[in-house]
Amino acid sequence: MIPVKLALKNFLSYGEDVPPLDFTRFHIACLSGNNGQGKSALLDALTWAVWGEGRKASQEKKADSSLLRIGQKDMQVEFVFDLEGDRYRIIRTFSLVKKGSRSSLEFQVFNQEDNEYISLTGPSLRKTQEKITKTLRIDYQTFINSAFILQGRIDEFSRKSARERKEILSEILGLSRYDELASLAKSHLREINNIIMAKESRLEYIYQETANLDFYKEKIKELSESYKDISRKIKTEEVKVGKLKEEINLLKHKSEQCAELEGRIEQQRQEIVRGQKQIELRKKEIVDCEKIISQKEKVLNDFKNYQKFNNENNEFSRKLQKIRKIEEEKVLTQRKIESERADLEVEVRNKQDRYKDLKMRSGQGAKNRVRLLGLEEKMKGIKLLEEQREEIQQKGSELNIEINSIKNQVERLEKVNKDNKEKLRLLRENPEGECPLCETKLNAERKRKIEVNLNKEINFNLKRMEKLGKEAKESSKQRDRLAEKWREVNQRLKDKNIWQQELSKAHFEYEESKQATKLMIGLQEEIKKLEKTIQEKRYALEEQKRLKEIEGQIKNIGYDEERHRKLSCKIVELRNAPLEKVKLEEAEKKIDSLRDGLSELKENYHQNQLKLNGG
């Protein structure tokens, strides 16, 4: 099946006056566009036209109602395709009526000799559909599981049962032909078996008769003796028959003579009847000729008018033929004009669609601006959070330095106390009262004073270490609080990139709205200019000029269609005038010979009557 043309009316997204889709202008096609623009509708139109099937809801039995354009009451799809050298056309319609719906289906084949479509439509829609499926040799289920895959149903074939998959593959591979051949072979086998059974029955009968052969031989012998006796009797009877035959021949000869005389009498009577009929027929011919001759003036006048009208009609026919040749160029010129107009209208529709799109984007400008301002405020809050996070990081760093400083001081004081305790231990363990470091002689007072000083320093360092410990603990708490706050701020900043992208997108959409507003002005002017061009017909100027010239040529030819039609009617009324003239001429030629022949027939008739009476 090779698609040629697809025409739609009120089918899904396609309304009325939709230009037909001409498949002869391309070999491979790719349908692209946004959702709802009618890509799948073209394919649904093809399957609905051929099989009455298309997209439908699961609870619907037929797809007709769901394919009808919203707000319309009737739809039609015309599909033309080539198959095995022939061109076919399918026209399927559906309309809503008061109490339901009505469908129709036309199936036609193109006759190249008559240059017109011949109907193949069956007595019912179902019969017509069966004829289409039989012609294509493929049904809808086979089609959507082989050459065509429905949108969203790529697994259509795999979801079928094993039996259904087998049926589909059989249809695709033409295995049904083998089923027909198998059925035909079985039928032939039954016929051969019947013949064999008949032959076997006949053969059995022959065997039975062969078994009685001796009986038949004895019977033949008995019959032969009887035949001899009968033959002797027949010879005796034949002598008697010979004598009777001679008598019969004599009587037969006399009978033939009698029959011959009766035949001559009957023949003479028939000659008289035939002569009478010929006389009546000749009289009728003379009356007909006289009747024709009596209308001579009318016949000649009608023939003269016929010739006059015919000559004038021939002149009009020549003019019409000349006009038709010119009109071929006129049609081509009009097509070029309409084609350029259609191109302009398509351009206008495209620009109008573009204008609607720009208008929609421009109308979203205020909404985009509000959204942009909101996102900018959001980003300001994010910036404040970032500043707050940096401040927390700065304070955290300072606290870490302070904690480390305290830790170092505590370690230094611990080391000093450890050294002082070691000094006290050495001082107490030295019995001679010498300084454990410089080995200077110490008296009791000096030794006591050193111990007191070392103990004071140790106690002072312990108090200092205790104070530093408290400060370190407080600083750690502050650092923990800052860390918690830092995590909270960081959590709030985790969607920063998303908001940044949203802000960029909002900036782009807002700028796009502003740009759309600017483009709308120029586009509107272009649309008005194109519409004015179409309205004022300022397109295909050369073709329009040529069209006017062609129309002038047609007008100058002087063809009068009404006069031509009337002449044709008059010629039809006088179509028998030439024949009537021929009849008149023949009547004038033969009327004298008919009258002479009538006299001769009457003379023969009287003579035959005299012979019959005399006989």
C-alpha positions in Angstrom: 0.0 0.0 0.0 1.5 3.3 -1.1 -0.3 6.4 0.3 -1.1 9.1 -2.3 -3.4 11.6 -0.6 -5.0 12.2 2.9 -7.8 14.7 3.4 -9.3 15.5 6.8 -12.3 17.4 8.0 -13.1 17.9 11.7 -10.7 15.1 12.7 -9.2 15.6 16.2 -7.2 18.9 16.1 -7.9 19.4 12.3 -10.9 21.5 11.5 -12.6 22.4 8.2 -10.9 23.6 5.0 -7.6 21.7 5.9 -5.4 21.4 2.8 -5.0 17.7 1.8 -1.7 16.0 2.5 0.0 15.0 -0.8 2.3 12.0 -0.3 3.6 12.2 -3.8 5.7 15.2 -3.0 8.1 13.3 -0.7 9.6 9.8 -0.1 10.5 10.0 3.6 8.7 12.2 6.1 9.5 13.1 9.8 6.7 14.6 11.8 7.9 17.0 14.6 6.2 19.5 16.8 4.9 20.2 20.3 2.2 18.0 21.9 -1.3 18.5 20.6 -0.3 19.9 17.2 -1.7 16.9 15.3 1.3 14.6 14.5 -0.4 11.4 15.8 -3.7 12.6 14.4 -2.5 12.1 10.8 -1.6 8.4 11.6 -4.9 8.0 13.4 -6.7 9.4 10.4 -5.0 6.8 8.1 -6.0 3.8 10.4 -9.5 5.2 10.9 -10.1 5.6 7.2 -8.9 2.1 6.3 -10.1 0.0 9.3 -12.3 2.4 11.3 -9.9 2.2 14.2 -7.9 4.8 16.1 -7.1 6.1 19.6 -10.0 5.6 22.1 -10.7 5.2 25.8 -10.6 1.7 27.3 -14.4 1.7 27.9 -15.2 2.7 24.3 -16.0 0.0 21.7 -15.4 2.3 18.7 -13.1 5.2 18.2 -15.5 7.4 16.2 -16.8 9.7 18.9 -13.3 10.3 20.5 -11.8 11.2 17.1 -14.5 13.9 16.3 -13.2 17.5 16.8 -14.7 19.1 19.9 -17.7 21.2 19.1 -18.4 19.6 15.7 -21.1 17.1 14.6 -19.5 15.5 11.6 -16.1 14.4 10.4 -14.7 12.9 7.2 -11.4 11.3 6.1 -10.5 10.6 2.5 -7.6 8.3 1.8 -6.2 7.6 -1.7 -3.5 4.9 -2.1 -1.9 2.7 -4.8 -1.7 -1.1 -4.6 -0.3 -3.4 -7.2 -0.6 -1.0 -10.1 -4.2 0.2 -9.2 -5.4 3.3 -7.4 -8.0 3.1 -4.7 -10.0 5.6 -2.7 -11.6 5.2 0.8 -14.0 7.8 2.1 -15.2 7.3 5.7 -17.6 9.7 7.4 -19.2 9.9 10.9 -21.8 12.3 12.2 -23.9 12.9 15.3 -27.7 12.9 14.9 -30.4 13.6 17.5 -30.7 10.0 18.8 -27.3 8.6 18.1 -24.7 8.6 15.3 -24.4 7.7 11.6 -21.4 6.2 9.8 -20.7 5.6 6.1 -17.9 4.0 4.1 -17.1 4.3 0.4 -14.5 2.1 -1.4 -13.6 2.9 -5.0 -11.1 2.0 -7.7 -9.8 4.4 -10.4 -10.6 3.5 -14.0 -7.9 5.0 -16.2 -9.9 4.5 -19.5 -12.9 6.5 -18.3 -10.7 8.7 -16.0 -13.1 8.3 -13.0 -13.6 6.2 -9.9 -15.7 3.1 -9.9 -17.6 2.1 -6.7 -16.6 -1.2 -5.0 -18.8 -0.4 -2.0 -20.7 -3.4 -0.5 -24.4 -3.5 0.6 -23.4 -2.8 4.2 -20.5 -1.1 6.0 -19.3 -4.5 7.4 -19.2 -6.0 3.8 -17.4 -3.0 2.5 -14.8 -3.2 5.4 -14.3 -6.9 4.6 -13.7 -6.0 1.0 -11.1 -3.4 2.0 -9.3 -5.8 4.3 -9.4 -8.6 1.7 -7.9 -6.1 -0.9 -5.1 -5.0 1.4 -4.6 -8.6 2.8 -3.9 -7.1 6.2 -6.2 -6.2 9.2 -5.8 -3.6 11.8 -4.2 -5.8 14.5 -1.7 -7.1 12.0 -0.9 -3.6 10.9 -0.3 -2.2 14.4 1.9 -5.2 15.2 4.1 -5.0 12.1 4.3 -1.9 9.9 2.9 0.6 12.4 3.5 1.0 16.2 1.0 2.9 18.3 2.1 5.7 20.5 2.9 4.3 24.0 2.2 0.7 22.9 5.5 -0.5 21.6 4.9 -3.8 23.5 1.6 -4.4 21.7 2.8 -7.6 20.1 4.5 -9.0 23.2 1.3 -8.5 25.2 -0.7 -10.7 22.8 -1.4 -14.3 23.7 0.4 -17.1 21.9 -2.6 -17.8 19.7 -3.0 -14.1 18.8 0.7 -13.8 18.0 0.5 -16.8 15.8 -2.5 -15.4 13.9 -0.7 -12.0 13.4 2.5 -13.7 12.1 0.4 -15.9 9.8 -1.2 -12.8 8.3 2.1 -11.1 7.9 3.8 -14.1 6.3 0.7 -15.1 4.2 0.5 -18.5 6.0 -3.3 -18.4 5.5 -2.6 -19.3 1.9 -1.1 -22.6 3.0 -4.2 -23.3 5.2 -6.3 -22.9 2.0 -4.0 -25.2 0.1 -4.1 -27.7 2.9 -8.0 -27.6 2.9 -8.0 -28.0 -0.9 -5.6 -31.0 -0.6 -7.9 -32.6 2.0 -10.8 -32.1 -0.3 -8.9 -33.7 -3.2 -7.9 -36.6 -0.9 -11.5 -37.3 0.0 -12.5 -37.3 -3.7 -9.6 -39.8 -4.5 -10.6 -42.0 -1.6 -14.2 -42.1 -2.9 -13.0 -43.0 -6.4 -10.7 -45.8 -4.8 -13.7 -47.1 -2.8 -15.9 -47.2 -6.0 -13.1 -49.0 -7.9 -12.6 -51.5 -5.1 -16.4 -52.2 -5.0 -16.5 -52.7 -8.8 -13.4 -54.9 -8.6 -15.1 -57.0 -5.9 -18.1 -57.4 -8.1 -15.9 -58.6 -11.0 -14.3 -61.2 -8.7 -17.8 -62.4 -7.8 -18.9 -62.7 -11.4 -15.6 -64.5 -12.4 -16.5 -67.2 -9.8 -19.8 -67.9 -11.7 -17.9 -68.4 -15.1 -18.8 -72.2 -15.4 -22.4 -71.5 -14.7 -22.5 -68.9 -17.5 -20.8 -71.2 -20.0 -23.5 -73.9 -19.4 -26.1 -71.3 -19.8 -24.6 -70.1 -23.1 -24.6 -73.7 -24.5 -28.3 -74.1 -23.7 -29.1 -70.7 -25.3 -27.1 -71.7 -28.5 -29.4 -74.7 -29.1 -32.4 -72.6 -28.5 -31.0 -70.1 -31.0 -30.7 -72.7 -33.8 -34.4 -73.8 -33.4 -35.5 -70.1 -33.4 -33.4 -69.5 -36.6 -35.2 -72.2 -38.5 -38.5 -70.8 -37.6 -37.4 -67.3 -38.5 -36.4 -68.4 -42.1 -39.9 -69.9 -42.5 -41.5 -66.6 -41.4 -39.1 -64.5 -43.6 -40.6 -66.1 -46.7 -44.1 -65.1 -45.6 -42.8 -61.6 -44.7 -41.2 -61.3 -48.2 -44.6 -61.8 -49.8 -46.2 -59.3 -47.5 -43.5 -56.8 -48.2 -44.3 -56.9 -51.9 -47.9 -56.2 -51.2 -46.9 -53.4 -48.8 -44.6 -51.8 -51.5 -47.4 -51.7 -54.0 -49.8 -50.0 -51.5 -47.0 -47.7 -50.4 -46.4 -46.6 -54.1 -50.1 -45.7 -54.4 -50.0 -43.9 -51.1 -47.0 -41.8 -52.3 -48.8 -40.8 -55.4 -51.8 -39.7 -53.4 -49.6 -37.8 -51.0 -47.8 -36.1 -53.9 -51.1 -34.8 -55.3 -52.2 -33.5 -51.9 -48.8 -31.8 -51.5 -49.2 -30.1 -54.8 -52.7 -28.9 -53.8 -51.4 -27.6 -50.4 -48.5 -25.9 -52.2 -50.8 -24.2 -54.5 -53.0 -23.0 -51.6 -49.8 -21.7 -49.8 -48.8 -19.9 -53.0 -52.2 -18.2 -53.0 -51.9 -17.3 -49.3 -48.4 -16.1 -49.8 -49.4 -14.1 -52.9 -52.2 -12.5 -50.9 -49.8 -11.6 -48.1 -47.3 -10.1 -50.6 -50.1 -8.0 -52.1 -51.1 -6.7 -48.6 -47.4 -6.1 -47.8 -46.9 -4.3 -51.1 -50.0 -2.2 -50.5 -48.7 -1.2 -47.1 -45.3 -0.3 -48.5 -47.0 1.9 -51.1 -49.1 3.6 -48.4 -46.0 4.2 -46.3 -44.1 5.7 -49.3 -47.1 7.9 -50.1 -47.2 9.0 -46.5 -43.5 9.9 -46.5 -43.8 11.7 -49.8 -46.8 13.7 -48.5 -44.5 15.1 -45.7 -41.8 16.0 -48.3 -41.9 19.8 -47.5 -41.5 19.2 -43.8 -38.8 16.6 -44.2 -36.7 18.9 -46.5 -37.2 21.9 -44.2 -36.2 19.9 -41.1 -33.1 18.6 -42.9 -32.2 22.1 -44.0 -32.5 23.3 -40.4 -30.6 20.3 -39.1 -27.7 21.1 -41.5 -27.8 24.8 -40.4 -27.9 24.0 -36.7 -25.2 21.3 -37.1 -22.8 23.7 -38.9 -23.3 26.4 -36.2 -22.9 23.8 -33.5 -19.7 22.6 -35.0 -18.4 26.1 -35.1 -19.3 26.5 -31.4 -17.6 23.1 -30.7 -14.4 24.4 -32.3 -14.5 27.5 -30.2 -15.2 25.5 -27.1 -12.2 23.2 -27.9 -10.0 26.3 -28.4 -11.3 27.7 -25.1 -10.5 24.5 -23.3 -7.0 24.6 -24.5 -6.7 28.1 -23.2 -8.4 27.1 -20.0 -5.7 24.5 -19.4 -3.2 27.4 -19.1 -5.8 29.4 -17.1 -6.1 26.5 -14.6 -2.3 26.3 -14.3 -2.0 30.1 -13.8 -4.8 30.0 -11.2 -3.0 27.2 -9.4 0.2 29.3 -9.3 -1.8 32.3 -7.9 -3.5 30.1 -5.3 -0.3 28.5 -4.4 1.4 31.8 -3.8 -1.7 33.0 -1.8 -1.6 29.8 0.2 2.1 30.3 0.9 1.3 33.8 2.1 -1.6 32.6 4.3 0.7 29.9 5.8 3.3 32.6 6.5 0.5 34.7 8.1 -0.7 31.8 10.3 2.9 31.0 11.3 3.5 34.6 12.3 0.2 34.8 14.1 1.2 31.6 16.0 4.5 33.3 16.7 2.7 36.5 17.8 0.4 34.5 20.2 3.5 32.8 21.7 5.2 36.2 22.1 2.0 37.7 23.5 1.8 34.8 26.1 5.5 35.4 27.0 5.0 39.2 27.2 1.9 38.7 29.4 4.0 36.7 31.8 6.4 39.7 32.2 4.7 41.1 35.4 4.6 37.6 36.9 8.3 37.0 36.0 9.2 40.4 37.5 7.5 39.6 40.8 9.2 36.2 40.8 12.5 37.8 40.0 12.2 40.4 42.9 11.3 37.6 45.3 14.3 35.6 44.3 16.6 38.7 44.6 15.2 39.2 48.1 15.9 35.5 48.8 19.5 35.9 47.5 20.0 39.0 49.7 19.0 36.8 52.7 21.4 34.1 51.5 24.2 36.8 51.3 23.4 37.9 54.9 23.7 34.2 55.9 27.0 34.0 54.2 28.3 37.1 56.0 27.0 35.6 59.2 28.8 32.3 58.5 32.0 34.2 57.8 31.6 36.1 61.1 31.0 32.8 63.0 34.1 31.4 61.3 36.1 34.4 62.4 34.9 34.2 66.0 35.5 30.5 66.0 39.1 31.0 64.9 39.6 33.6 67.6 38.2 31.2 70.2 40.5 28.4 69.0 43.5 30.7 69.3 42.4 31.7 72.8 41.8 28.1 73.9 45.2 27.0 72.5 46.8 30.0 74.4 45.1 28.9 77.6 46.2 25.4 77.0 49.8 26.5 76.5 49.7 28.6 79.7 48.3 25.7 81.7 51.0 23.4 80.4 53.7 26.0 81.2 52.3 26.5 84.7 52.1 22.7 85.3 55.7 22.4 84.2 56.7 25.2 86.6 54.8 23.6 89.5 56.4 20.3 88.6 59.9 21.9 88.8 59.1 23.6 92.0 57.8 20.4 93.6 61.0 18.7 92.5 63.0 21.5 94.1 61.1 21.1 97.4 61.7 17.4 97.3 65.4 17.9 96.8 65.5 20.6 99.4 63.8 18.4 102.0 65.8 15.4 101.2 69.1 17.2 101.6 70.1 16.9 105.3 73.1 19.1 105.2 71.1 22.2 104.4 72.7 22.9 101.0 70.9 24.4 98.0 70.0 21.5 95.7 70.7 23.6 92.6 73.8 25.7 93.4 75.0 23.7 96.5 75.2 26.9 98.6 75.0 26.5 102.3 71.6 27.4 103.6 70.7 28.1 107.2 67.3 27.0 108.6 65.8 30.4 108.1 66.9 30.6 104.5 65.8 27.1 103.8 62.3 27.8 105.3 62.0 31.0 103.4 62.8 29.2 100.1 60.2 26.5 100.9 57.6 29.2 101.7 58.4 31.0 98.4 58.2 27.8 96.4 54.9 26.8 98.1 53.5 30.2 97.4 54.5 30.0 93.8 52.9 26.5 93.5 49.7 27.7 95.1 49.6 30.8 93.0 50.1 28.7 89.8 47.4 26.2 90.9 44.9 29.1 91.4 46.0 30.5 88.1 45.6 27.1 86.4 42.1 26.7 88.0 41.1 30.1 86.6 42.5 29.3 83.2 40.6 26.0 83.2 37.4 27.8 83.8 38.2 30.3 81.0 39.0 27.4 78.7 35.8 25.6 79.6 33.7 28.8 78.9 35.6 29.3 75.6 34.8 25.7 74.6 31.1 26.2 75.3 31.2 29.4 73.2 32.9 27.5 70.4 30.3 24.7 70.6 27.5 27.2 70.4 29.2 28.8 67.4 29.7 25.4 65.8 26.0 24.6 66.2 25.0 28.0 64.8 27.5 27.5 61.9 25.9 24.1 61.1 22.4 25.7 61.2 23.5 28.5 58.9 25.3 26.1 56.6 22.1 23.9 56.4 20.2 27.0 55.3 22.8 27.7 52.7 22.9 24.2 51.2 20.2 25.2 48.5 22.2 28.3 47.5 23.1 26.9 44.0 19.4 26.0 43.4 18.2 29.4 44.3 21.0 30.9 42.2 19.9 28.8 39.2 16.3 29.9 39.8 17.4 33.5 39.9 19.3 33.1 36.6 16.3 31.4 35.0 14.0 34.2 36.3 16.4 36.8 34.9 16.3 35.0 31.5 12.5 34.6 31.5 12.1 38.3 32.5 14.5 39.4 29.8 12.7 37.1 27.3 9.3 38.7 28.2 10.8 42.1 27.6 12.3 41.0 24.3 8.9 39.4 23.3 7.2 42.7 23.9 9.6 44.4 21.5 9.3 41.7 18.9 5.5 41.7 19.0 5.4 45.3 17.6 7.5 44.4 14.6 5.7 41.1 14.1 2.3 42.7 14.2 3.4 45.1 11.5 4.6 42.2 9.4 1.3 40.4 9.8 -0.7 43.5 8.8 1.5 44.0 5.8 1.0 40.4 4.7 -2.8 40.5 5.3 -2.9 43.7 3.3 -0.9 42.1 0.5 -3.4 39.2 0.5 -6.5 41.4 0.7 -5.2 43.7 -2.1 -4.0 40.7 -4.1 -0.5 42.1 -4.5 1.1 38.7 -5.1 1.8 36.6 -8.2 1.5 39.8 -10.2 2.8 38.3 -13.5 0.4 35.4 -13.1 -2.5 37.7 -12.4 -1.6 39.8 -15.4 -1.4 36.6 -17.5 -4.8 35.4 -16.1 -6.5 38.7 -17.2 -4.9 38.2 -20.7 -6.3 34.7 -20.9 -9.7 35.7 -19.8 -9.6 38.4 -22.5 -8.7 35.8 -25.1 -11.6 33.6 -24.0 -14.0 36.5 -24.2 -12.7 37.5 -27.7 -13.4 34.0 -29.0 -17.1 34.8 -28.8 -18.4 31.5 -27.4 -22.0 31.6 -26.2 -22.6 28.7 -23.9 -26.4 29.2 -23.7 -26.7 29.4 -27.5 -24.5 26.2 -27.8 -26.8 24.4 -25.3 -29.9 25.4 -27.2 -28.3 24.3 -30.5 -27.5 20.9 -29.0 -31.1 20.6 -27.9 -32.4 21.5 -31.4 -30.0 19.1 -33.0 -31.3 16.4 -30.7 -34.9 17.2 -31.7 -33.9 17.0 -35.4 -31.6 14.1 -35.1 -33.8 11.9 -37.3 -34.0 14.5 -40.1 -31.1 13.0 -42.2 -32.7 9.5 -41.9 -36.2 10.9 -42.8 -34.6 12.6 -45.9 -33.0 9.3 -46.9 -36.4 7.6 -46.5 -38.0 10.2 -48.6 -35.5 9.8 -51.4 -35.9 6.0 -51.3 -39.7 6.3 -51.3 -39.7 8.5 -54.4 -37.3 6.1 -56.1 -39.3 2.9 -55.5 -42.9 3.9 -55.4 -43.4 3.4 -59.2 -41.7 0.0 -59.1 -43.9 -0.9 -56.1 -47.0 -0.1 -58.0 -45.9 -2.1 -61.0 -45.0 -5.0 -58.7 -48.5 -4.8 -57.1 -50.1 -5.3 -60.5 -48.0 -8.2 -61.3 -48.7 -9.8 -57.9 -52.4 -9.4 -58.4 -52.2 -11.1 -61.9 -50.3 -14.1 -60.4 -52.8 -14.3 -57.6 -55.7 -14.6 -60.0 -53.9 -17.2 -62.1 -53.2 -19.4 -59.0 -56.8 -19.2 -58.0 -57.9 -20.3 -61.4 -55.4 -23.3 -61.3 -56.7 -24.3 -57.9 -60.3 -24.1 -58.9 -59.5 -25.9 -62.2 -57.7 -28.6 -60.3 
